[in-house]
Amino acid sequence: MKSEPDWQHGLAGRVLVTGASGLLGRELSLRIARPGVRLSLWGRNPFRLTEVATQCREAGAEVEICALDISNPHAAISALCVQDDADPFSLALLVAGLGDTLSPGAVVEGPAQVIRLAQTNFVAPAAMASFLAERMVQRGKGRIGLVGTAAAAHSLPFAASYSGSKAGLARFADALRLAVRNSGVSVTLISPGFFGPGGQDDEVRSRPGEIAASVVAEQMIAAVVRGKPELVVPRRFLALRWFDRLLPRPLRDRLLLSLRLP
Ligand SMILES: NC(=O)c1ccc[n+]([C@@H]2O[C@H](COP(=O)([O-])OP(=O)(O)OC[C@H]3O[C@@H](n4cnc5c(N)ncnc54)[C@H](OP(=O)(O)O)[C@@H]3O)[C@@H](O)[C@H]2O)c1
């Protein structure tokens, strides 16, 4: 019989997953679902949320869904407040995010796109994490995981809003982690490279270095439950981050300008 990974013992109580109707959020929800876990699944698409909820209930979890657009951060915080008042969260995985890029032929992204990505990828998850961290500190325990991207370490000219908003989130997550240290609360930043659908251990190669979402989900849950500061997956993106930092700027600029949309 296959033994359970040791981090699974840390999974219990009330768990929030935003972006649960998407690829990674679904993978995470299905892995966490079990008897004794009460899941709150957030997303916009109620049909896909219902599908995921049904599968999680079949695995023994209690599930509620919340179809809500978090690009309105005030609505997101109100909903979070109501849910946390009713049944406090012990674990929150803030996964929802948007990955838009430059339109064909455009030189820069329009302001509407910049605002949409900033609200969804930075403002809402940062405000939600802050809200939850404050309450978790009062309760003396809690785990928060925020999904950024490996791209946050690079100034991508064709995805300035994406890399910029996620870079903001990365800095925020690190600062929040330090602010709540020694309180029983942990904040983990997840910085994945490309991932897509595909079975466990499959390397899916439609985009550079793309791995299966199941691999990211497995490692993410373990990192958050253990309270690690950051998970970079695959690890080779750490080397790329240092390469970007250490390269002389003219050389780095030339390299970044040579990148094309995958
Ligand atoms: N896929 C990759 O290669 C990759 C690489 C690095 C980082 N990431 C990050 O990983 C996270 C998950 O990616 P994924 O590939 O699983 O994405 P996905 O399949 O497109 O799912 C995105 C999820 O976020 C939700 N969402 C998007 N905008 C929202 C909004 N305004 N309000 C509420 N929910 C919203 C979506 O809800 P609906 O579908 O219901 O609208 C969906 O559940 C994202 O933060 C992404 O930036 C992805």
The ligand as a Gaussian input file, in Angstrom:
#p B3LYP/6-31G(d) Opt

LIG

0 1
 N       -0.317000      27.975000     -15.762000
 C        0.914000      28.416000     -15.665000
 O        1.795000      28.078000     -16.474000
 C        1.294000      29.339000     -14.527000
 C        2.651000      29.604000     -14.300000
 C        3.009000      30.386000     -13.219000
 C        2.043000      30.907000     -12.367000
 N        0.718000      30.645000     -12.618000
 C       -0.282000      31.183000     -11.673000
 O       -0.951000      30.085000     -11.064000
 C       -2.298000      30.449000     -10.762000
 C       -3.241000      29.411000     -11.345000
 O       -2.990000      29.281000     -12.722000
 P       -3.836000      28.287000     -13.647000
 O       -2.994000      27.913000     -14.807000
 O       -4.467000      27.250000     -12.802000
 O       -4.927000      29.304000     -14.188000
 P       -6.384000      29.039000     -14.777000
 O       -6.610000      27.619000     -15.103000
 O       -6.588000      30.079000     -15.825000
 O       -7.294000      29.409000     -13.506000
 C       -7.298000      30.696000     -12.983000
 C       -8.251000      30.704000     -11.821000
 O       -8.313000      32.040000     -11.294000
 C       -9.672000      32.460000     -11.298000
 N       -9.757000      33.879000     -11.571000
 C       -9.144000      34.584000     -12.551000
 N       -9.522000      35.869000     -12.483000
 C      -10.408000      35.948000     -11.452000
 C      -11.166000      37.012000     -10.908000
 N      -11.102000      38.262000     -11.387000
 N      -11.980000      36.753000      -9.855000
 C      -12.061000      35.492000      -9.341000
 N      -11.382000      34.456000      -9.822000
 C      -10.549000      34.692000     -10.864000
 C      -10.332000      31.672000     -12.431000
 O      -11.723000      31.666000     -12.237000
 P      -12.758000      31.316000     -13.466000
 O      -12.040000      30.346000     -14.364000
 O      -13.920000      30.710000     -12.765000
 O      -13.023000      32.601000     -14.145000
 C       -9.675000      30.317000     -12.244000
 O      -10.297000      29.623000     -11.197000
 C       -2.491000      31.849000     -11.302000
 O       -2.319000      32.776000     -10.251000
 C       -1.367000      32.001000     -12.332000
 O       -0.972000      33.331000     -12.511000
 C        0.332000      29.886000     -13.671000

